[in-house]
Amino acid sequence: MEIKDEDIFYINAYQNIVGELPEAVYYDNTYVFFIAKNIEAGLRRLKNLSEYLNRKVVILRYSDKLEEFISSFFNNSKVSRYDVLDVNNEKTLVLFVEPKDVKFAFGNGNSKLRAAKKIFKQLFQLDNVVIKKDIMMEVGGGRDGSQ
C-alpha cells in the first residue's frame, strides 16, 4: 500500500490532536474517516479535529472482525445480513440493509459507499462493497417472513 503525503498529514493531525495513531484513514473532499482502536479519545476531540482539518470527521472503532466493523461503519443503518462473494478471484461484500435505512448506508452523494469501498479493501482485502435493499424486511418484516 502506498502512503501519500496527504495520508501522513491526516495521520499526524490525528496523533497531534488526539494523542495516538489511527489504524487507518480515508478522506475525500468532504469527509475524513479515522479508524482507531480507542475512539473515546478521538470523540472527545472531534470538534478540534474537524475545525483543524476543515472537514467533517468520522471516527470509527477498529475491529479485525468483519461483522463488528460492519456494525461500526454502518452504525446509522440496520444491516440485516451480509455475504462475501468470491467471483473470478474478486471478493465482494454484499450488505443487505433495511429499506428505510438504504439512503443512510449510501450517504450523501454515495460518499459513505465510496469510503466503505476504500476502507474495507484496506482493512479486509475486499475488492468491492455493494449495498442492497433487503426485500425480505420489506415483504415479511423479518428474515423468516414473520411480522
MARPAKE-376427 format. One line per 2 residues: their letters; for each residue y, x, z of N, C-alpha, C, O. Coordinates in Angstrom, 3 decimals. Example, Ala and Ser with C-alpha at 12.3 -4.5 7.8 and 13.67 -1.06 7.14 Angstrom:
! MARPAKE-376427
as = -5.690:13.190:7.800:-4.500:12.300:7.800:-3.300:13.200:7.800:-3.319:14.236:8.465 | -2.250:12.850:7.080:-1.060:13.670:7.140:0.030:12.900:7.870:1.138:13.409:8.039
//
This chain:
! MARPAKE-376427
me = -1.175:0.830:0.000:0.000:0.000:0.000:1.243:0.878:0.000:1.354:1.816:0.790 | 2.149:0.573:-0.870:3.382:1.340:-0.993:4.441:0.781:-0.042:4.654:-0.430:0.019
ik = 5.095:1.667:0.693:6.162:1.262:1.601:7.490:1.599:0.939:7.732:2.738:0.542 | 8.346:0.588:0.830:9.655:0.763:0.197:10.712:1.041:1.261:10.495:0.801:2.449
de = 11.852:1.549:0.816:12.967:1.809:1.738:13.384:0.548:2.482:13.705:0.599:3.669 | 13.378:-0.584:1.782:13.768:-1.844:2.422:12.763:-2.244:3.505:13.153:-2.800:4.531
di = 11.462:-1.963:3.285:10.448:-2.219:4.317:10.787:-1.429:5.581:10.746:-1.957:6.693 | 11.120:-0.164:5.385:11.446:0.713:6.516:12.693:0.200:7.237:12.759:0.233:8.466
fy = 13.677:-0.272:6.476:14.891:-0.827:7.080:14.543:-1.981:8.018:15.012:-2.011:9.156 | 13.724:-2.935:7.555:13.380:-4.104:8.371:12.510:-3.721:9.570:12.698:-4.239:10.671
in = 11.572:-2.825:9.353:10.715:-2.369:10.461:11.557:-1.674:11.528:11.374:-1.921:12.720 | 12.474:-0.809:11.108:13.359:-0.123:12.054:14.275:-1.105:12.782:14.504:-0.965:13.983
ay = 14.793:-2.089:12.068:15.660:-3.089:12.698:14.901:-3.832:13.784:15.418:-4.047:14.880 | 13.675:-4.221:13.475:12.856:-4.936:14.466:12.597:-4.042:15.679:12.738:-4.471:16.824
qn = 12.216:-2.799:15.409:11.922:-1.881:16.511:13.177:-1.617:17.358:13.095:-1.605:18.586 | 14.308:-1.411:16.734:15.542:-1.129:17.474:16.018:-2.318:18.299:16.509:-2.139:19.413
iv = 15.882:-3.520:17.769:16.382:-4.707:18.466:15.356:-5.257:19.452:15.719:-5.690:20.546 | 14.089:-5.243:19.077:13.046:-5.836:19.914:12.388:-4.809:20.834:11.993:-5.134:21.954
ge = 12.273:-3.569:20.357:11.680:-2.531:21.190:10.220:-2.255:20.905:9.568:-1.542:21.668 | 9.697:-2.798:19.835:8.324:-2.492:19.432:8.179:-2.634:17.925:9.030:-3.224:17.259
lp = 7.101:-2.092:17.403:6.861:-2.140:15.960:6.139:-3.423:15.570:5.220:-3.848:16.271 | 6.541:-4.048:14.460:5.780:-5.195:13.963:4.516:-4.696:13.252:4.451:-3.549:12.809
ea = 3.535:-5.559:13.153:2.303:-5.231:12.420:2.546:-5.263:10.913:1.946:-4.497:10.158 | 3.438:-6.166:10.486:3.736:-6.312:9.062:5.093:-6.993:8.916:5.598:-7.613:9.851
vy = 5.668:-6.864:7.728:6.941:-7.504:7.424:6.905:-7.990:5.980:6.338:-7.338:5.103 | 7.522:-9.149:5.751:7.688:-9.674:4.399:9.099:-10.255:4.330:9.583:-10.828:5.306
yd = 9.744:-10.112:3.204:11.105:-10.628:3.064:11.358:-11.083:1.639:10.752:-10.608:0.679 | 12.284:-12.028:1.549:12.788:-12.457:0.251:14.299:-12.622:0.395:14.883:-12.071:1.328
nt = 14.932:-13.350:-0.485:16.391:-13.477:-0.437:16.896:-14.289:0.747:18.070:-14.192:1.105 | 16.038:-15.080:1.353:16.458:-15.964:2.436:15.821:-15.612:3.773:16.491:-15.652:4.805
yv = 14.540:-15.270:3.770:13.779:-15.100:4.996:13.291:-13.674:5.198:13.112:-12.909:4.250 | 13.079:-13.341:6.483:12.329:-12.146:6.847:11.242:-12.607:7.806:11.536:-13.196:8.846
ff = 9.998:-12.343:7.463:8.856:-12.672:8.311:8.390:-11.393:8.990:8.076:-10.405:8.325 | 8.348:-11.417:10.311:7.774:-10.312:11.073:6.478:-10.813:11.687:6.436:-11.911:12.244
ia = 5.426:-10.019:11.590:4.156:-10.335:12.212:3.966:-9.323:13.329:3.950:-8.115:13.093 | 3.821:-9.833:14.558:3.771:-8.949:15.726:2.707:-9.434:16.705:2.390:-10.622:16.755
kn = 2.166:-8.507:17.475:1.173:-8.872:18.497:1.834:-9.580:19.666:1.291:-10.547:20.200 | 3.003:-9.103:20.065:3.733:-9.684:21.188:4.978:-10.368:20.642:6.016:-9.728:20.473
ie = 4.880:-11.669:20.364:6.019:-12.343:19.737:7.102:-12.729:20.739:8.239:-12.996:20.351 | 6.760:-12.761:22.008:7.736:-13.200:23.009:8.984:-12.316:23.005:10.101:-12.828:23.076
ag = 8.809:-11.024:22.924:9.957:-10.101:22.907:10.818:-10.362:21.680:12.046:-10.362:21.774 | 10.197:-10.580:20.550:10.943:-10.858:19.326:11.658:-12.196:19.385:12.792:-12.322:18.924
lr = 10.994:-13.195:19.952:11.609:-14.521:20.038:12.833:-14.512:20.959:13.792:-15.248:20.728 | 12.796:-13.676:21.999:13.956:-13.565:22.895:15.160:-12.959:22.174:16.304:-13.193:22.564
rl = 14.903:-12.191:21.136:15.985:-11.519:20.403:16.124:-12.036:18.972:16.690:-11.372:18.104 | 15.600:-13.221:18.755:15.591:-13.813:17.417:17.004:-13.965:16.849:17.242:-13.626:15.690
kn = 17.928:-14.464:17.645:19.305:-14.657:17.175:19.933:-13.312:16.800:20.596:-13.206:15.768 | 19.729:-12.285:17.634:20.272:-10.947:17.338:19.706:-10.417:16.020:20.444:-9.879:15.194
ls = 18.401:-10.568:15.827:17.755:-10.114:14.593:18.332:-10.838:13.379:18.680:-10.221:12.373 | 18.423:-12.149:13.500:18.906:-12.963:12.391:20.349:-12.599:12.034:20.686:-12.488:10.855
ey = 21.186:-12.416:13.030:22.583:-12.043:12.772:22.679:-10.650:12.166:23.438:-10.435:11.221 | 21.921:-9.712:12.700:21.958:-8.337:12.194:21.489:-8.269:10.736:22.081:-7.570:9.914
ln = 20.414:-9.008:10.432:19.833:-8.964:9.085:20.513:-9.944:8.129:20.324:-9.865:6.915 | 21.298:-10.859:8.675:21.960:-11.886:7.885:20.955:-12.695:7.062:21.194:-13.024:5.900
rk = 19.840:-12.998:7.693:18.782:-13.789:7.070:18.110:-14.638:8.137:18.232:-14.369:9.332 | 17.406:-15.656:7.695:16.585:-16.431:8.614:15.379:-15.568:8.966:14.762:-14.966:8.088
vv = 15.049:-15.511:10.238:13.944:-14.672:10.703:12.830:-15.556:11.249:13.077:-16.490:12.012 | 11.612:-15.252:10.850:10.422:-15.936:11.351:9.541:-14.872:11.985:9.257:-13.844:11.371
il = 9.109:-15.123:13.220:8.229:-14.183:13.917:6.907:-14.887:14.159:6.854:-15.946:14.784 | 5.844:-14.283:13.655:4.503:-14.867:13.751:3.596:-13.978:14.592:3.710:-12.752:14.585
ry = 2.688:-14.635:15.321:1.725:-13.888:16.135:0.640:-13.314:15.232:0.020:-14.032:14.448 | 0.422:-12.008:15.356:-0.625:-11.328:14.596:-2.000:-11.692:15.152:-2.189:-11.782:16.364
sd = -2.928:-11.892:14.268:-4.339:-12.031:14.635:-5.161:-11.506:13.471:-4.817:-11.724:12.309 | -6.235:-10.820:13.782:-7.123:-10.373:12.705:-8.184:-11.437:12.398:-9.062:-11.229:11.561
kl = -8.087:-12.570:13.085:-8.976:-13.708:12.827:-8.238:-14.670:11.893:-7.167:-15.174:12.233 | -8.805:-14.916:10.737:-8.156:-15.711:9.702:-7.734:-17.087:10.214:-6.597:-17.503:9.992
ee = -8.622:-17.787:10.888:-8.307:-19.144:11.349:-7.116:-19.149:12.309:-6.257:-20.027:12.226 | -7.062:-18.178:13.215:-5.943:-18.092:14.154:-4.636:-17.787:13.428:-3.591:-18.345:13.762
fi = -4.696:-16.906:12.440:-3.470:-16.561:11.720:-2.989:-17.724:10.853:-1.784:-17.936:10.716 | -3.913:-18.473:10.271:-3.530:-19.670:9.512:-2.770:-20.630:10.421:-1.732:-21.169:10.036
ss = -3.291:-20.842:11.632:-2.624:-21.744:12.590:-1.235:-21.239:12.945:-0.297:-22.028:13.055 | -1.098:-19.945:13.123:0.197:-19.370:13.454:1.167:-19.490:12.283:2.311:-19.909:12.458
ff = 0.715:-19.128:11.108:1.591:-19.121:9.933:2.033:-20.529:9.554:3.204:-20.756:9.252 | 1.108:-21.461:9.571:1.403:-22.842:9.171:1.542:-23.736:10.398:0.999:-24.841:10.427
nn = 2.259:-23.270:11.402:2.361:-23.991:12.667:3.107:-25.315:12.551:2.989:-26.151:13.446 | 3.865:-25.536:11.492:4.564:-26.809:11.319:3.820:-27.748:10.371:4.355:-28.784:9.975
sk = 2.593:-27.390:10.008:1.766:-28.189:9.109:0.371:-28.299:9.694:-0.153:-27.343:10.266 | -0.226:-29.473:9.546:-1.589:-29.666:10.033:-2.550:-29.264:8.922:-2.737:-29.994:7.948
vs = -3.157:-28.088:9.083:-4.182:-27.633:8.142:-5.501:-28.181:8.658:-5.996:-27.750:9.699 | -6.067:-29.132:7.929:-7.284:-29.794:8.393:-8.532:-28.958:8.160:-9.500:-29.045:8.916
ry = -8.504:-28.144:7.104:-9.639:-27.256:6.828:-9.194:-26.222:5.804:-8.129:-26.336:5.199 | -10.023:-25.229:5.630:-9.731:-24.208:4.621:-11.043:-23.651:4.087:-12.084:-23.738:4.738
dv = -10.974:-23.084:2.906:-12.115:-22.411:2.287:-11.616:-21.103:1.699:-10.469:-21.007:1.262 | -12.483:-20.095:1.689:-12.204:-18.861:0.968:-13.201:-18.821:-0.179:-14.412:-18.738:0.026
ld = -12.662:-18.882:-1.390:-13.489:-18.875:-2.587:-13.457:-17.502:-3.221:-12.410:-16.856:-3.281 | -14.607:-17.060:-3.692:-14.708:-15.777:-4.376:-15.107:-16.058:-5.822:-16.261:-16.370:-6.113
vn = -14.128:-15.941:-6.722:-14.367:-16.215:-8.139:-13.943:-14.988:-8.933:-12.798:-14.545:-8.844 | -14.860:-14.451:-9.700:-14.590:-13.266:-10.520:-13.999:-12.128:-9.688:-13.037:-11.481:-10.103
ne = -14.575:-11.892:-8.527:-14.146:-10.828:-7.613:-12.714:-10.996:-7.103:-12.093:-10.023:-6.677 | -12.192:-12.204:-7.142:-10.886:-12.502:-6.555:-11.082:-13.531:-5.459:-11.711:-14.569:-5.665
kt = -10.534:-13.230:-4.293:-10.654:-14.145:-3.157:-9.417:-15.033:-3.079:-8.282:-14.555:-3.074 | -9.670:-16.334:-3.020:-8.589:-17.313:-2.916:-8.759:-18.128:-1.644:-9.830:-18.674:-1.378
lv = -7.700:-18.202:-0.872:-7.670:-19.049:0.318:-7.144:-20.410:-0.107:-6.017:-20.525:-0.590 | -7.966:-21.445:0.075:-7.562:-22.812:-0.254:-7.368:-23.545:1.063:-8.299:-23.693:1.855
lf = -6.132:-24.004:1.283:-5.783:-24.716:2.506:-5.663:-26.201:2.201:-4.988:-26.591:1.248 | -6.311:-27.022:3.004:-6.218:-28.471:2.867:-5.315:-28.971:3.985:-5.628:-28.841:5.169
ve = -4.193:-29.542:3.584:-3.134:-29.911:4.520:-2.977:-31.426:4.540:-3.103:-32.088:3.509 | -2.701:-31.970:5.726:-2.451:-33.404:5.832:-1.317:-33.778:4.881:-0.333:-33.046:4.775
pk = -1.446:-34.911:4.186:-0.446:-35.298:3.179:0.996:-35.282:3.684:1.893:-34.863:2.952 | 1.234:-35.722:4.901:2.610:-35.777:5.421:3.192:-34.384:5.662:4.407:-34.248:5.806
dv = 2.361:-33.359:5.709:2.813:-32.006:6.024:2.867:-31.061:4.828:3.261:-29.903:4.972 | 2.479:-31.537:3.661:2.400:-30.659:2.488:3.743:-29.990:2.195:3.786:-28.792:1.916
kf = 4.835:-30.747:2.254:6.152:-30.168:1.936:6.511:-29.045:2.899:7.165:-28.080:2.503 | 6.092:-29.156:4.168:6.374:-28.099:5.138:5.531:-26.858:4.856:5.988:-25.732:5.053
af = 4.305:-27.066:4.396:3.418:-25.937:4.086:3.964:-25.120:2.914:3.858:-23.894:2.906 | 4.546:-25.800:1.927:5.125:-25.098:0.779:6.449:-24.426:1.138:6.741:-23.341:0.636
gn = 7.249:-25.049:1.993:8.556:-24.516:2.345:9.592:-24.824:1.282:9.253:-25.257:0.180 | 10.856:-24.601:1.612:11.949:-24.838:0.660:11.767:-23.972:-0.574:11.681:-22.747:-0.484
gn = 11.710:-24.629:-1.733:11.561:-23.879:-2.981:10.300:-23.039:-3.023:10.273:-21.996:-3.676 | 9.251:-23.476:-2.334:7.961:-22.753:-2.248:8.059:-21.426:-1.513:7.184:-20.572:-1.659
sk = 9.112:-21.240:-0.725:9.319:-19.955:-0.051:8.179:-19.608:0.908:7.784:-18.446:1.008 | 7.654:-20.604:1.608:6.582:-20.314:2.569:5.288:-19.954:1.833:4.550:-19.073:2.273
lr = 5.015:-20.622:0.732:3.828:-20.298:-0.057:3.926:-18.884:-0.633:2.946:-18.139:-0.605 | 5.093:-18.509:-1.152:5.267:-17.146:-1.686:5.035:-16.111:-0.584:4.366:-15.100:-0.800
aa = 5.592:-16.374:0.591:5.395:-15.456:1.718:3.921:-15.400:2.103:3.387:-14.321:2.359 | 3.263:-16.555:2.144:1.842:-16.606:2.517:1.004:-15.757:1.564:0.116:-15.025:2.001
kk = 1.280:-15.852:0.276:0.507:-15.074:-0.703:0.615:-13.576:-0.426:-0.388:-12.863:-0.479 | 1.806:-13.101:-0.134:2.002:-11.666:0.134:1.386:-11.258:1.477:0.687:-10.249:1.569
if = 1.652:-12.045:2.501:1.204:-11.683:3.851:-0.316:-11.762:3.971:-0.933:-10.863:4.543 | -0.929:-12.820:3.440:-2.385:-12.941:3.532:-3.086:-11.889:2.682:-4.196:-11.471:3.010
kq = -2.457:-11.458:1.602:-3.023:-10.354:0.820:-2.975:-9.061:1.627:-3.947:-8.307:1.677 | -1.836:-8.820:2.251:-1.655:-7.596:3.028:-2.598:-7.541:4.240:-3.196:-6.501:4.516
lf = -2.727:-8.657:4.956:-3.494:-8.644:6.198:-4.979:-8.949:6.021:-5.807:-8.444:6.780 | -5.331:-9.780:5.016:-6.721:-10.234:4.887:-7.329:-9.957:3.517:-8.438:-10.411:3.234
ql = -6.625:-9.222:2.663:-7.101:-8.881:1.326:-7.494:-10.113:0.517:-8.492:-10.110:-0.203 | -6.680:-11.179:0.652:-6.887:-12.394:-0.132:-5.950:-12.343:-1.338:-4.752:-12.100:-1.196
dn = -6.504:-12.569:-2.506:-5.730:-12.416:-3.735:-4.790:-13.575:-4.025:-3.811:-13.419:-4.754 | -5.090:-14.747:-3.451:-4.253:-15.907:-3.735:-4.351:-16.899:-2.581:-5.330:-16.914:-1.836
vv = -3.326:-17.717:-2.451:-3.306:-18.805:-1.474:-2.919:-20.065:-2.230:-1.929:-20.087:-2.961 | -3.716:-21.120:-2.044:-3.482:-22.399:-2.703:-3.399:-23.468:-1.619:-4.225:-23.506:-0.708
ik = -2.394:-24.334:-1.725:-2.239:-25.437:-0.777:-2.552:-26.732:-1.501:-2.008:-27.017:-2.568 | -3.443:-27.511:-0.898:-3.823:-28.798:-1.486:-3.649:-29.897:-0.449:-3.857:-29.689:0.747
kd = -3.264:-31.064:-0.934:-3.178:-32.233:-0.070:-4.607:-32.648:0.270:-5.435:-32.802:-0.628 | -4.903:-32.829:1.546:-6.237:-33.237:1.970:-6.371:-34.739:1.779:-5.966:-35.521:2.639
im = -6.943:-35.139:0.647:-7.052:-36.559:0.342:-8.006:-37.275:1.293:-7.933:-38.495:1.439 | -8.885:-36.540:1.930:-9.776:-37.165:2.924:-8.954:-37.722:4.081:-9.305:-38.755:4.651
me = -7.866:-37.048:4.429:-7.000:-37.521:5.507:-6.259:-38.780:5.061:-5.998:-39.671:5.870 | -5.923:-38.851:3.774:-5.188:-39.975:3.225:-6.081:-41.202:3.117:-5.666:-42.311:3.454
vg = -7.311:-41.000:2.645:-8.222:-42.105:2.371:-8.767:-42.717:3.646:-8.665:-43.924:3.863 | -9.353:-41.864:4.499:-10.063:-42.419:5.637:-9.466:-42.100:6.985:-9.928:-42.628:7.996
gg = -8.480:-41.276:7.034:-7.884:-40.929:8.316:-8.522:-39.739:8.983:-7.957:-39.191:9.929 | -9.678:-39.324:8.522:-10.341:-38.168:9.137:-11.387:-37.620:8.198:-11.641:-38.199:7.143
rd = -11.990:-36.519:8.565:-12.975:-35.864:7.696:-14.199:-36.716:7.476:-14.796:-36.698:6.400 | -14.573:-37.466:8.499:-15.798:-38.259:8.380:-15.532:-39.657:7.831:-16.446:-40.478:7.752
gs = -14.266:-39.935:7.447:-13.922:-41.222:6.880:-13.581:-42.267:7.922:-13.285:-43.408:7.569 | -13.613:-41.905:9.208:-13.323:-42.871:10.259:-11.819:-43.053:10.405:-11.045:-42.182:10.007
q = -11.411:-44.153:10.960:-9.981:-44.447:11.161:-9.496:-43.907:12.469:-8.321:-44.061:12.803
//
